[in-house]
Amino acid sequence: MLNLMKQIRKKINGFIFHLVLSGVITLLLGIMIVWTDFLLRLVVGLFIIVIAYSFFYGAYKIWWLKKEVEKHFKL
């Protein structure tokens, strides 16, 4: 049980780090919006890609957590 909790804590910390990193990237791209119209289009496109990636990453982490819990409890 201790090993499972350790793995879950590690994955949650990785997910939190990912969200913070995505937030910083989004913030930097948001600052670049101010400069030109081309950057505005580029930033909006990249923002949509970052959101899509975050959804896929979150889905993968939840799937991994489900798999580990099932393996630990042999469900």
C-alpha positions in Angstrom: 0.0 0.0 0.0 2.9 2.3 0.8 4.4 1.8 -2.6 1.1 2.6 -4.3 0.7 5.8 -2.4 4.3 6.8 -3.3 3.6 6.2 -7.0 0.4 8.1 -6.8 2.1 11.0 -5.1 4.8 11.0 -7.7 2.4 11.1 -10.6 0.2 13.8 -9.0 3.4 16.0 -8.4 4.3 15.4 -12.1 0.8 16.5 -13.1 1.0 19.6 -11.0 4.4 20.5 -12.5 3.0 20.0 -16.0 0.1 22.3 -15.3 2.4 25.0 -13.9 4.7 24.7 -16.8 1.7 25.0 -19.3 0.5 28.0 -17.3 3.9 29.7 -17.6 4.1 29.0 -21.4 0.6 30.3 -21.8 1.4 33.4 -19.8 4.5 34.1 -22.0 2.4 33.6 -25.1 -0.2 35.9 -23.8 2.3 38.6 -23.3 3.5 38.2 -26.9 -0.1 38.9 -28.1 0.4 42.6 -27.6 3.0 42.9 -30.4 1.6 42.0 -33.8 -1.4 40.4 -35.5 0.7 37.5 -36.8 1.8 36.7 -33.2 -1.9 37.0 -32.1 -2.9 34.3 -34.6 0.2 32.2 -33.7 -0.5 32.5 -30.0 -4.2 31.6 -30.3 -3.2 28.5 -32.3 -0.5 27.5 -29.9 -2.9 28.1 -26.9 -5.4 25.7 -28.5 -2.7 23.1 -29.0 -1.5 23.5 -25.4 -5.1 23.0 -24.1 -5.5 19.9 -26.3 -2.2 18.5 -25.0 -3.2 19.2 -21.4 -6.4 17.3 -21.9 -4.6 14.3 -23.5 -1.9 14.4 -20.7 -4.6 14.5 -18.0 -6.5 11.7 -19.6 -3.3 9.6 -19.7 -2.5 10.3 -16.1 -6.0 9.3 -14.9 -5.8 6.2 -17.0 -2.4 5.3 -15.5 -3.7 5.9 -12.0 -6.7 3.6 -12.7 -4.4 0.9 -14.0 -2.1 1.1 -11.0 -5.0 0.9 -8.5 -6.5 -2.1 -10.4 -3.1 -3.8 -10.4 -2.5 -3.1 -6.7 -5.9 -4.4 -5.6 -6.0 -7.1 -8.3 -9.4 -6.0 -9.7 
